[in-house]
Amino acid sequence: MQIDAYLAKPSEGGSYPPVVVLQEIFGINSHIRDVTERIAKEGYLAIAPALFQRVAPGFETGYTKEDIEVGRKYAWEQTKASELLSDIQKTVDYLKTLPNVKQNGFGCIGFCFGGHVAYLAATLPDIKATASFYGAGIPTRTPGGGNPTITRTSDIKGTLYTFFGMEDANIPVEQVDQIEAELEKYNIPHRVFRYDGADHGFFCDQRASYNSIAAADAWEQVKQLFGQL
């Protein structure tokens, strides 16, 4: 199966570390394209695969209540963890065919639904550095049903950074504590960032919940993380 994707490259020639960007429930919209371009400007070859390719090819939407309802339905009712992992692995395999990609390890970054999927993707052998932004439901569910994604923590291969807003009603503090405890239990290299006053979606400058202070700090942490690649 072919998967649509948005690819961004540094403007100058050379070989660059690769990073996979995982969308929110809103598809590969302007925010995700902007993040992909920002990562490329930092010296990475960045690609955002369409996580809803199987159920809604070309899907892209905004942030209204109706948009959220549609996006959530696609994300949680019509995707499966196994298929998402397969599609991400295919994205990694595609990047390996490009002549300007360094093969030392792949980065991964995801937001919202993509933050949850990034936690899954961190279990893939090629993924060495993962940034998971406000991934809801990690301790309680997984796409398509089955054991919660947190039960896969021991399979994480590289370093994982997680980012949470402490005003996020979608992710109770107890769940953040649970994720951190599980990462510590299995000695996964990690950092858990908690931002007071920040809500769900704090990194997206197109949403009312955008928090410039939290977003700026998180971006610096992401650059530090991907500097390991």
C-alpha positions as CSV (number, residue, x, y, z in Angstrom):
1,M,0.0,0.0,0.0
2,Q,1.3,3.5,-0.9
3,I,1.2,6.2,1.7
4,D,1.0,9.9,1.1
5,A,3.6,12.0,2.9
6,Y,5.0,15.5,3.2
7,L,8.8,15.6,2.8
8,A,11.0,18.6,3.8
9,K,14.7,18.8,3.1
10,P,17.4,21.3,4.2
11,S,18.1,23.9,1.5
12,E,21.8,22.9,1.1
13,G,23.1,19.6,-0.2
14,G,24.6,17.0,2.0
15,S,23.6,14.1,4.2
16,Y,21.2,14.6,7.1
17,P,19.7,12.6,9.9
18,P,16.0,11.6,9.3
19,V,13.0,12.5,11.4
20,V,9.5,11.1,11.1
21,V,6.7,13.6,12.0
22,L,3.4,12.2,13.2
23,Q,0.2,14.2,12.8
24,E,-2.5,15.2,15.2
25,I,-6.1,14.0,14.5
26,F,-6.4,16.9,12.0
27,G,-4.3,15.3,9.3
28,I,-1.2,16.6,7.6
29,N,-2.5,20.2,7.9
30,S,-0.6,23.5,7.8
31,H,0.6,23.1,11.3
32,I,2.2,19.7,10.7
33,R,3.7,20.9,7.4
34,D,5.1,23.9,9.3
35,V,6.7,21.6,11.9
36,T,8.1,19.4,9.2
37,E,9.7,22.4,7.5
38,R,11.0,23.8,10.9
39,I,12.8,20.4,11.5
40,A,14.3,20.5,8.0
41,K,15.6,24.0,8.7
42,E,17.4,22.6,11.7
43,G,19.4,20.2,9.5
44,Y,17.2,17.1,9.2
45,L,15.4,15.4,6.5
46,A,11.8,15.3,7.8
47,I,8.8,13.4,6.6
48,A,5.2,13.4,7.7
49,P,3.3,10.2,6.6
50,A,-0.5,10.3,6.3
51,L,-1.6,8.3,9.3
52,F,-5.2,8.2,8.0
53,Q,-4.3,7.1,4.5
54,R,-6.2,3.8,4.9
55,V,-9.4,5.4,6.0
56,A,-9.4,9.0,4.7
57,P,-6.8,9.7,2.0
58,G,-6.0,13.4,1.8
59,F,-7.8,14.3,5.0
60,E,-7.0,17.7,6.4
61,T,-9.1,19.8,8.7
62,G,-9.2,22.7,11.2
63,Y,-9.8,22.9,14.9
64,T,-13.6,23.3,15.3
65,K,-15.6,21.1,17.5
66,E,-17.0,19.3,14.5
67,D,-13.4,18.8,13.1
68,I,-12.3,17.3,16.4
69,E,-15.2,14.9,16.4
70,V,-14.4,13.7,12.9
71,G,-10.6,13.4,13.6
72,R,-11.2,11.5,16.8
73,K,-13.4,9.0,15.0
74,Y,-10.7,8.3,12.4
75,A,-8.0,8.1,15.0
76,W,-9.5,5.9,17.6
77,E,-12.2,3.9,15.8
78,Q,-10.6,3.3,12.4
79,T,-6.9,2.9,12.8
80,K,-5.0,0.0,14.3
81,A,-1.7,0.0,16.1
82,S,-0.3,-2.8,13.9
83,E,-1.1,-0.9,10.7
84,L,0.2,2.4,12.1
85,L,3.5,0.7,13.0
86,S,3.7,-0.9,9.6
87,D,3.1,2.4,7.8
88,I,5.8,4.1,9.9
89,Q,8.2,1.3,9.2
90,K,7.5,1.7,5.5
91,T,8.2,5.4,5.9
92,V,11.5,4.6,7.5
93,D,12.3,2.1,4.8
94,Y,11.6,4.7,2.1
95,L,13.9,7.2,3.8
96,K,16.7,4.6,3.8
97,T,16.5,4.6,0.0
98,L,17.3,8.3,-0.3
99,P,20.9,9.2,-1.0
100,N,21.1,12.1,1.4
101,V,19.9,10.3,4.5
102,K,22.3,9.4,7.3
103,Q,21.8,5.8,8.5
104,N,22.8,6.3,12.2
105,G,19.3,6.2,13.5
106,F,15.9,7.9,13.0
107,G,14.1,10.5,15.0
108,C,10.4,10.6,15.6
109,I,8.1,13.4,16.8
110,G,4.3,13.3,17.2
111,F,1.6,15.6,18.6
112,C,-1.8,14.7,20.1
113,F,-2.9,11.4,18.5
114,G,0.6,11.5,16.9
115,G,2.1,11.8,20.3
116,H,0.4,8.6,21.3
117,V,1.5,6.9,18.1
118,A,5.1,8.2,18.6
119,Y,5.2,6.2,21.9
120,L,4.3,3.1,19.8
121,A,6.9,4.1,17.1
122,A,9.6,4.3,19.7
123,T,9.5,0.5,19.9
124,L,10.7,0.2,16.3
125,P,14.4,-0.8,16.1
126,D,15.3,2.1,13.8
127,I,13.9,4.8,16.0
128,K,16.6,6.2,18.3
129,A,15.1,9.4,19.6
130,T,11.4,10.1,20.1
131,A,9.5,13.3,21.1
132,S,6.0,12.6,22.2
133,F,3.8,15.7,22.7
134,Y,0.6,15.4,24.8
135,G,-0.2,11.9,23.7
136,A,-3.5,11.1,25.3
137,G,-4.6,7.6,26.4
138,I,-1.2,6.0,26.5
139,P,-1.9,4.2,29.8
140,T,-5.5,3.4,29.0
141,R,-5.9,2.4,25.3
142,T,-4.2,1.7,22.0
143,P,-5.5,2.4,18.4
144,G,-7.8,-0.3,17.3
145,G,-8.2,-1.8,20.8
146,G,-6.1,-4.2,22.8
147,N,-3.6,-3.8,25.6
148,P,-2.9,-0.1,26.4
149,T,0.2,1.3,24.6
150,I,2.0,1.7,27.9
151,T,2.3,-2.1,28.1
152,R,4.9,-1.8,25.3
153,T,7.2,0.4,27.2
154,S,9.8,-2.3,27.7
155,D,10.1,-2.6,23.9
156,I,11.3,1.0,23.5
157,K,14.7,1.0,21.9
158,G,16.1,4.5,22.2
159,T,15.6,7.8,24.1
160,L,12.1,9.1,24.7
161,Y,11.1,12.7,25.6
162,T,7.5,13.3,26.6
163,F,5.8,16.8,26.9
164,F,2.7,17.5,28.8
165,G,0.7,20.6,29.8
166,M,-0.5,20.5,33.4
167,E,-3.8,22.1,32.4
168,D,-4.6,19.4,29.9
169,A,-8.0,17.9,30.8
170,N,-7.4,15.0,28.3
171,I,-4.3,13.8,30.2
172,P,-4.7,13.6,34.0
173,V,-1.5,14.2,36.0
174,E,-1.9,10.6,37.4
175,Q,-1.4,9.3,33.8
176,V,1.7,11.4,33.4
177,D,3.0,10.0,36.6
178,Q,2.2,6.5,35.4
179,I,4.1,6.9,32.2
180,E,7.1,8.3,34.0
181,A,7.0,5.4,36.4
182,E,6.9,2.9,33.6
183,L,9.8,4.4,31.8
184,E,11.8,4.4,35.0
185,K,10.8,0.8,35.7
186,Y,12.3,-0.4,32.4
187,N,15.3,1.9,32.5
188,I,14.3,3.6,29.3
189,P,16.4,6.7,28.7
190,H,13.9,9.5,29.0
191,R,12.8,12.9,30.2
192,V,9.3,14.0,31.1
193,F,8.5,17.7,30.7
194,R,5.6,19.1,32.6
195,Y,4.5,22.7,31.8
196,D,2.5,24.5,34.4
197,G,-0.3,26.6,32.8
198,A,-0.1,24.8,29.5
199,D,-3.1,23.1,28.0
200,H,-3.5,20.4,25.3
201,G,-2.1,21.5,22.0
202,F,0.2,24.1,23.6
203,F,2.8,23.7,20.8
204,C,0.4,24.6,18.0
205,D,0.4,28.3,17.2
206,Q,-2.8,27.9,15.3
207,R,-4.8,26.9,18.3
208,A,-6.3,28.9,21.1
209,S,-4.3,26.7,23.6
210,Y,-1.0,27.8,22.2
211,N,1.5,28.7,24.9
212,S,4.5,30.4,23.5
213,I,6.7,29.9,26.6
214,A,6.1,26.2,26.9
215,A,6.4,25.8,23.1
216,A,9.7,27.6,23.0
217,D,11.2,25.5,25.8
218,A,9.9,22.3,24.3
219,W,11.4,23.1,20.9
220,E,14.8,23.6,22.5
221,Q,14.5,20.2,24.2
222,V,13.5,18.6,20.9
223,K,16.6,20.1,19.2
224,Q,18.8,18.7,22.1
225,L,17.1,15.3,21.7
226,F,17.6,15.1,17.9
227,G,21.1,16.3,18.3
228,Q,21.9,12.7,19.4
229,L,21.2,11.5,15.8
